Each structure stands twice: as C-alpha cells, then as structure tokens.
C-alpha cells in the first residue's frame, strides 16, 4: 500500500510515491524540495482535523434556572482545549462543583455572584463579577454561581486546557450535591459513619436535592452577596477596562500570579469595522482558543509549508482553535469584531508578522531583497507600509 501525494519542486510539479511502511522514499534530484514522511503525514493529519468555527453543539444541562452548553470537536481534543457556556436566568443557581480542567471565565452579559473555596481551605471567597470581567478557575477548586439580578441572564464563557481531563477536549464537572453529586454515590452506611449522623439523616443529606446542576431559587433563600472581604484581586480582572482604546488587552502571570499555577493567559481583542489584525503566531508551543463575543469577519490560518488550513467567515458566539506555531490573520466586517482568547501559556510570546514589532521590520533590507526576490525599492516600500498595528480598508 502506498501514499500518493504531490510535491512542489523549483522547476516542476509532479507526484511521488511513498510506501507507508517506509521512512522516506522518493527520487533524489537536484532542486527538489525534500519533505520528510513525518511532516507530510502531519500535514495530512492537520488537514483532516476540522478547524472551522462552530457554535456550541452540546447541551450538558438545561432547566428552569438556566443551562450549560459545551463545544465538542476533534480540534479541541487534538490540542487538549475545552470550552463551555454557562447561562443563568435571574435567580439561577449553579450548585457547588469543581472540574478536572483549569479555565478562565469571561462575562459576556449580566452580573454574577460567585463563591470560591480553595482545596482544604476553611474560607469561602464571595466574588461579584460583571460584564467584561474575566475570572480564573483552577482545576479542583470548588465554586458556585448565582444570578441575583431581576431581568437579565448572566452569560459566562469558559475557555480552558483539558490535558488532565478524563475526556480531552471537554471540561468535566464534579458536583457535590444533587442528582449528579458525589453524595449520591456513597451508601447510607458510609455517610452515617463519616458525618456522624443517623441513617435517616444520611438519606436526607444525600437524596433531598433532586435537581441536576442548575436550579432556580425562590426568594426565601438569600445567597451571600457581600464581597467586601473577598480576595477578588486574586481571581478576577477586568479586560474590558484594560482594553480602553487599544486593539488588544492581555493578562499574564506577570499581572496575576495565579495564572502561573493554572498555566493559562487571556486576552481581549477589538477590531474596528473593516480593519485587519495579524498575522501572528505563538512562539512557545502554546495553543490558542478564540470565542467571538460580537461582530463578524473572516479569518485565515496558515500552517506547515505555507498550507492554508482555514479560510472562514466568523459570526457571534462561534469558537475556533489556532494550533501552536500556526499563523492567524483576521479581517473585521462592517460591524467590527470582538474576541475573547485563552492561551495555554502563563507568559505567552506571540510573534508578530505585521506592524512595528514584526520580523519584516527587523530583517535587513538585503536579506528581504534576496528572500522575496524583489528589488531594493520594493523592499523599502514594503517596510514603510508595514508600520501600524492594524489597517482600515
């Protein structure tokens, strides 16, 4: 059995035959551009992974108090990423739980009260987060979420890293209580002895709550809402305030030490209508995951050997992945384009291939002249035209 694939040379475009049981087998001629079998197979594998932007496609829970929706795709699994969206209706309450993945939540709409308990800590931190805030949620950290508003749904999008997940590509949750809570799994005998209560009380403890994950609370239950003594600065930062008039606002471990522990960083990008951003690439083997907050536009992603991996339209509420070292460029539509992004590095170094900090400006003119096969006048024209951070059409 053999694999037939085209190979580009400096003077011809031909086919080569590579036996699948061979490390490398093709004619050796001058001027051939040699590609190892491993790289070829990787290109084929990447092309086989669907990178097209998508909406959340899985409903994990939906009820009177709200719902939780997830993205599932081969791309998320391949690069060990995960994404979900929590929607809490007024008085909606997501019961205490923890997850097997580190993530960052970004508030798309509304206000939410969050309770956080670190492992083996006697203290509960009460945090109030609002639209434009991002919140760090380490794996294994207990949290609950409540929308205490009267009219507006609270919507939080979570982007994270799932290399430790039971199902890479998905963020798995473990509830304390309710129909899927861990108390359901232990016998009455265990609960009776562990918590020093009667068998009747053990049944009451484990079985009284029959809701799955999210419920709507009545007005008689008052959820704590005083965050004056919380450690909010440890968990929450406002990307909305940071971005101000800039195109991009980012937060790394240099700003928030907790990001060092969870191994992530985040950014918020806003493009004006009909403007361009990029291309850029991760220089440290980190992967990037993007959520479209609002607007529309187009993205292109280029991978190994100049292969265009993706050329796609974007719209609100879509998600897409950019693998490590691949270059991405974005064009905003008439409405502009706004992204929330998480990177699998706490101190990412994103290489710019456009603007003042790009390699084009750093490289000497003669090097560019030789590399581009153009004259010196065109090199100077190109460099002088490559000075801004983004372009308006």
N, C-alpha and C positions, 0 to 999 in steps of 0.2 A: 504494500500500500504506500502511496506517495502523495505528497502535498504539492500542488502546482500553484505557483504564485508569481506575479510579475515583479521584476527587479529593474530599477532605473539605472542606466549607465550614463556616461558622459556623451556617448555617441549612438546609443541605441536603446530601444525599449523591447525587451524580449521576455521569454518565460524561462524559468529554471525549475528543475525537478529536485525536490529534497525528500529523500526517503525518511519516513517518520521514525525509523529505528536508527538513524544516523545522526551524529552530532552536527556535521556540516558537510554538504556535498554539492558542489556546483562548479562549473568551469572557471578556471583561474586565468583571466586575461587582463592585460593592461587596461587601465581606465575603468575597470569595473568598480562599482561602489559596493563593497562587501558588507553583508548584513548577517550576523550570526543567526542560527536557527532559534536560539532562545529569544532574541529580540523580535524575530518575525512572529513567533508563536505568541509573544506578549502583545504585539500589535493586534493580532487576530483576536486574542482574548479580550483586550480592551474594547475593540470594536464590537465585540459580542455582548458587552455589558451596557445595558440601556442607561444612558445619562440624560435622557430627555427630561425637562422639567415636568413635575407632576403635582397634582393635588393630593391631599391626604386621602388614602384609599381604604383605610380600615377603621371601623368603629369598635373601640375596645369596651366602651361603656356609654350608655345614653339613658337618661332618665329625667324625672321632673326637675331635678336641681341642676342639670347640665350634662355635659358629655366629655369624653376624652377620645381623640382621634389620632391615628398614627399614620406615618408614611412607611410603606414597605416596598423595597426594590432591591434588585441584585446589586446596584451600585452602593447602597447603604451597607449591605452585608459584605461586599468585597473590601470596602475601605473602613469597616468597623465604625460606622457612624449611625446615629439614630435621631429620630425627630418625632415629636408629638405636639398636639394642640389641646389645651385644657380650656373648656368653655364653661363658665359658672354663671348661671342665671342669678338674679337677685335672691339672696338668702341661700344660694347654692353652697354646699359644703363638701369638699373632698376630704374624706376621713384620713386619720394618720396612717402614713405609709413610708416606705423607703424603696430605693431602686438599686439595681446592680450596675448602674452606669452614672458617671459624672456628667452633669449637664448644666447649661445656662438657660434660664427662662427669660424671655423678653415680653413685656406687657404691651400688647397690641392695642388694647382698648380697656377702659374702665379702671377700677381700683380694686385691690385685693388685700385682705389681711392674711398673713402667713405666720404660722407657728413653726419654729425650728428647734429641734432638740438634737444636739451632737451626741454621738455614741457615748454611753455611760456618763453623761452629764446630768446633774440634778436641776439644771436650769432650762427653762423654755424661753426662747427669744421670740418676741412678738414684733413682726415687721409689717409695715403698711407700704405697699408698692403701688405705683400708678403708671399710667401710660408713658412710655419712653424709658422706664426703668428696666435694668437687667439684674437678675438675681442668680447667684452661684448656688448650686445644689450638689454637694459632694455625694459620691455613692455611699450608701449605707446610712446617710443622715435622715433622721425622721422629720417629716413635715406634714402639715395640714394646710388647707387653702380655703378661704371663705370670702364670698362676695357679700359685703354688708350693705351694698347700695340698694336703691329702691327701683331703679328703672333700667340701668344699663348692664348688659352682660359684661363680665370680666373675661378677657381672652388673653391667654399666655401661651406663647410658642416656646417649646423646649428643643434645643439642639445640643447633641452630646456625642460622646465617644463610647462605643459599645464593645471594646475588645474583651472586657470581662463579663459581658452579658452571656446568659445561658443561650441566647439566640442572637449572635452578632448581626447587627443591622436593626435590632429592636431594643428598646428600653423596657426591661421587665420590672414590674412593680410588685411589692410585697406589702399587703395591708395587715394592720394589727387587728382590726375588728371587722364585723360584717360578714356577709355570705362568703367572701373570699379571704377572710382574715385568718391569721395563723391559729387563733384560739379555736377555730372550727376543727382543726386537725388533731388537737390533743384530746385524749379521753377525759371523762369526768374524774376518773381516779387520779390522773396526773394533776389536773387543775386543782382538785381538792387539796392534795398534799403540798403542791408548790405554793399556793397562795393561802393556805391555812384557812379554808372556808368549807362550808358544808357542801354536800353533793348537790343539794337544791340550788344553793348559791352559785355553784360552779356552772350549772346549766343556765342559770340566769345570766351569768357573766359571758358565756360563750355564745348563747343562742338568741338573746333578746334582739340584737340588731340583725335584721334580715336583708337590709339594703346591700347592694354590691360594693360600690366605691364612692358614688356621689349621691347625696340626698339634699332635699330642700328642708331647711329648718324652720320651725314655726317661731313666732315672735317671743315665745316664752323662754327660749334658750338664748342666753346672752353670751356671745363669743367675745373673748378679750380683744380689745381694740386700742389699748394704750401701749404705744411703742416708745415712750419717753425713756425707759430704762433698758432698751434693747441695744444689741450690738450691731446695729444696722449697717454701719460703715464696713463691717467685715463681709457682709453678704451682698449688699445692694449698691449699685452705681447707676447714675442717670446718663445713659448715652445720648439721650435727647438734648440734655443741657450741654454736653461736651461738644456736640457736632456744630452748634451755632451756625456760623456762615460757611464752615468748611465742607468739603465734599465728603470727608471721611473722619469718623471718630473711632478710636480703638482703645481698648483697655487690656493691659497685660499684667504679668506678675510684678512688674516694676511699680504698678499702681495699687494692685490688690494682691497681697501675699498669698491669699487662699487659692488664687489661680495656679500658683506653683504646685500646690498639693493635688489639684484636680487635673492639671496638665492641659488646660484649655485657655483660650483668649477669645475676645469677641470684638466685633466692630459693627458700626452702623454707617451705611453709605447712602447719600442722596445725590441723585443726578438731576440737573435742571432739564426741562423739556428739550428734546432734540440735541442732547450733549453726549459726549463719549468719554469712557473711562477705560484705562488699560492700554496695552495688555500688561499683566503681572503674573508672577509665578511664585510658589513657595520654594525657598532655597534650603529648607531644613527638613525635608521629607515629611512635612505636615500636610494633612488633607484639609480641605475647606468645604463647608456646607453652608448654603445660602437659602434664605427664606425671603420671598418677595412680599414686603409689607403693603405696598401700594404702587400704582402706576403700571406701565407696560414698556416693552422694549424688545431688544434682541441680544442674545449672547452667542459668542463663538468660543470654542475651546480647541486648542491645538496641542497634540501630544507628540509622541515619538516620531522622529524623521519627518517633521512637518505635516503629519497627518491631521486633518481637521476631524476631530472627534465629534463635535457638535456644532450645529448652526440652528438655533431655535428661537421662536418667539416666547416672550415671557408675559405673564399676567399675575395679578394679585393672588396671593395665597398659594403660589407654587413654590416648590422646593427643588433644588438641584445641587449636585456634588461636583467639585473640582478636585481631581486626584493630584497627588504630590508631583511637583515639578511641571505640571501641565500649565500652559499659558491661557488666560481668560481675558477677553475684552467685552465690554458692554456698551450698547447704544440705547439711549433712552428714547421713548416715544414722545408723543405730543403731551402726555400727562406727566412726564418725568418718570423717575424710577427710584424706589427706595428699598434697600436690602438690610436685613439683619444677618450677620455671618458669624460662625464659630469656627475656630481653627484648632487643630489638635496639637498645639504647642503653647506653652505659657508665655514664651517670649519669641514669637514668630519673627522671621526676617523675610519680608515679601520683596522679591526682586522686581523692580520697575523697568519695563521696556518702553516707557513713554515718559516724557517730561524732563524736568531739570535733573532728576536723580537717576535717569536711565543710563544704561550702558552705552547707548548711542552717543551721548554727550561725553562720556568718559573716554571712549576709544579715540585714538589719534586719527586724524583725517586720512593719513596714508593707509592705515590699516583698514579703514572703512572703504577707501577707494579700491583697494585690492579685493576686499571681501565681497563688495557689492558689484564689482566690475563696472564702475561708473567713473566719470571724470571728476576732477577735484572741485569744479564749480557746483556740480550736483551735490557733492558731499557737504559743502558749505551751506548750500540752500537747505538741504535736509536737516542739518544740525540747527540752523537758525529757526527752522519751522517746528522744532521739537522742544519748545521751551516751557509750555504750560502744563498744568495738571489735568485739564480736560478741555475739550473743544466743543463749541456750539456750532451746529450746522447752519 
